[in-house]
Amino acid sequence: MSKILVFAGTTEGREISEWLCEKGTEHDLCVATEYGEQVLNEDPRAHVHTGRLNEEGIAAFMEKEGTQVVVDATHPYAKEATENIRKAAEEKGVTYLRLDRNKVGGEKDIISAKKFFFPDTAACIKALAETKGNILLTTGSKELPEYCAEDAIRDRIYARVLPGKESVEICENNQIPGKRIIAMQGPFSEAMNLAIIQDHDIQIMVTKQSGRSGGFEEKETAAAKADIPLYIIGVPDNSEGLSPEEVRGALFAFLDARPRKISLIGCGMGHPENLTVEAWQALESADLVFGAKRLLEDCKVTKESYPYYFAKDIIPVMQEKPGDVAILFSGDSGFYSGATKMYGALTEELNNGTLTGEVKVFPGISSVSNLASLFGISWENAYLFSIHGRGKADQWRGRLLHTIKTNEKTFLLVSGVDDLKAIGRMLLEEGMDNCRILSGYQMSYPEQELKDLSPADCEGLEKDGLYALFILNDKAEKPFVTHGLPDASFIRAKVPMTKEEVRTASISKLGLRSDSVVYDVGSGTGSIAVEIARISPDIQVYAIERKEEAVELIRQNVEQFSLSNVEIVQAYAPEGLEGLPAPTHVFIGGSGGNLNEIIQAIFDKNPKAGIVANAVSHETFEEFLQIEKNFNVADFDIVMMSVTRTRKVGNYHMLQAENPVWICSFKGNTE
């Protein structure tokens, strides 16, 4: 049974029907002739009835179909048809909306764009529950208890009532405090309405369809100048007809019950041809569109739009305005896209009940697949990387260099031509002039350029803009998958160093992951820190060492292996741990007699941290034995490791024993 009936004698009427179809709303559509039916777009949600109806026929049709609202979009000269529709609606108690096809543009439509009509107070309250911000209620005190039944609405109401004792008592009885009671005698001018709105930070004004005598026009113009929506209870004033925007605003209250559609749309490189057909359909059906100004312009958006792309800006507008939403993102929604954060923020609002609707993501054509197709290469074996918006070169150089060295093909998003020049210089400094750089500039735009560059060629580039790259390295070496450097690899001097076999066993007992945050406490030469950092560029290591000589050795060892994921901290432990991020794993090579204090500081930061400690003295071993008593730990284990090496003497191989080392491992127990 359809609630909405549209008489579509004009193009605007057919557009209202198409809009209802986009909303997923079934409705009846009446046209006078077979030609009128032929020009309609077929859609199962529009039930078309052909043939002229008199007043009685219209009334009977309304009763049969259970019509609640009728849109009269017949031709302006079809006065008899209009009169029949109006009288039939009046007879059957159906809301009548007269669409004026000439009422487009100008100041009036700016006002109308934020007018929303509701058949009764209950429907208005339901809509207010989905909004945020202060509400100016100008409907008097009679219906105030209905609005105040909802805590989330009552606590936002500024009630404008008559300055009589009875009205004020009704406000007080419904928990409206004095500071939110505006007891004044009308009539109210536009200036007075606007002053109240501004003084009390009003976000929504609620009124009845009271006409000129009730000050409706002054409320309407004040709301328009304050750029806030006007919620109107009652039938729209049809004395001069309504614009298409006003008709759609009035129909929102009668739409079939279905979740609001929220579409996150990947736009590819920016050209509208990059959108999928499904994404275009979602964009066309949206009432509100958000996105960067460039995307709104590229996609030729004609709907109500806002140049916003952060959740903090978009969500308040969605809470204020009804209708389906499209949010545009450059590239592919799943590839270094803001769509990921937006999806999380919207999901949180939906779960909290501050928004209603369903979120769907529409992927676009990613820059990696587009660039690969332009150069005729595959990308399934490429490492995907981005330095776009990630600061200066020293913040990404080390990890990018590791990626290029260990992959034959690296795809890279950059912020602009300066990044590209910095990459060229980096490759030349590292002796990697063999690399080829396949560059895509302003892809999909008329100024698109494709270039096959050497590292030296990058310095001569001048055009700034959007670049995407493939960096090809035919001398790539496979990355390290384990540790195990020989002792001779490290610069040592006279600083103690954890020996090769002990390093191997100790690091294995840490049980590291690719995203671990590791403290190397008492780092010495930095051999443990270096070994761990080489396992994965995603591991962050903090080498904590108090001796200046040792700190310099750590720096030299880190530099010789081109590691960017080691941060050297010259400090005593545990004091030096205070400003560092919480660790997932900790190696303690030297504690300076503060073992218990260091362990406590670690567990204060992360009660689940995994710890491995080494000891060469009996006294430190005795401290290991007390750990289970002093702390709540799990998987506690102590291993004594003795290593014997061979040493060639003449024609013989002699055995040379190293000092035994105790390796203690455990983790915090939070169960």
Number of C-alpha atoms within 10 A of each C-alpha: 10 20 19 26 26 23 27 25 20 17 15 19 24 21 15 22 28 20 17 22 18 18 22 17 20 22 24 22 23 24 24 17 13 11 10 16 18 10 10 18 12 13 13 11 19 23 14 17 15 14 11 12 17 14 19 14 14 21 22 15 16 24 15 11 15 16 22 19 23 24 24 26 26 26 19 14 8 11 11 11 21 19 14 18 26 22 17 24 23 13 12 16 13 23 19 22 24 24 28 22 18 12 16 14 9 8 10 14 18 16 20 21 19 21 25 26 26 25 19 14 18 13 14 19 19 15 18 21 17 18 22 19 17 19 23 25 23 17 20 14 18 11 11 22 15 13 21 20 12 14 11 15 20 20 16 19 23 25 27 22 24 16 14 11 9 12 20 22 13 17 23 13 12 16 15 21 15 13 9 17 18 18 16 12 11 12 11 15 15 18 13 15 19 20 14 16 22 12 8 14 14 21 21 23 25 21 21 21 20 17 11 9 8 15 17 18 16 19 22 24 22 24 24 22 12 17 14 20 21 25 25 25 21 17 19 25 14 12 7 10 19 24 22 24 20 23 24 22 21 25 21 16 19 16 18 16 9 12 13 17 20 24 23 26 28 29 28 25 24 24 17 17 14 20 24 18 10 12 22 17 12 21 24 16 23 23 20 22 24 25 21 17 14 12 20 22 15 15 18 10 15 12 15 11 18 17 17 16 18 17 17 11 13 20 17 15 16 20 19 19 21 19 18 22 25 25 26 29 26 25 25 24 23 15 18 16 14 20 26 14 12 19 17 12 15 21 17 13 14 15 10 10 12 17 22 20 17 15 17 14 18 21 22 23 20 20 24 22 14 19 23 18 12 11 15 9 11 13 17 10 11 17 17 17 17 16 18 16 10 11 11 12 15 9 13 15 18 16 19 21 17 19 20 23 23 18 20 20 25 22 23 22 21 20 18 18 20 18 19 24 18 16 23 22 19 19 19 15 10 11 10 19 16 14 23 18 25 19 22 24 21 18 22 18 12 8 8 12 13 17 12 14 15 19 22 14 13 20 16 9 11 10 11 13 11 17 24 25 26 26 24 20 20 13 14 17 13 11 14 11 8 14 18 14 15 10 15 8 11 20 16 19 11 11 13 13 18 19 15 18 15 19 21 17 14 24 20 14 18 21 12 17 13 12 12 17 19 27 28 28 29 23 30 28 29 33 27 28 29 27 19 26 24 23 17 20 20 16 18 21 25 24 28 27 25 18 15 11 14 22 23 16 21 27 17 17 21 25 13 12 14 18 20 23 23 26 17 20 18 18 18 17 23 20 11 16 21 12 7 11 13 18 23 22 23 24 24 22 22 20 20 12 12 12 19 17 13 20 21 15 17 25 20 12 16 16 19 20 23 26 26 24 24 25 21 15 12 11 10 17 19 11 14 23 14 11 17 13 9 11 15 15 20 16 10 16 13 16 12 13 14 13 14 12 10 11 11 10 8 7 6 9 11 13 11 12 11 12 11 15 20 21 22 22 23 22 22 20 15 9 7
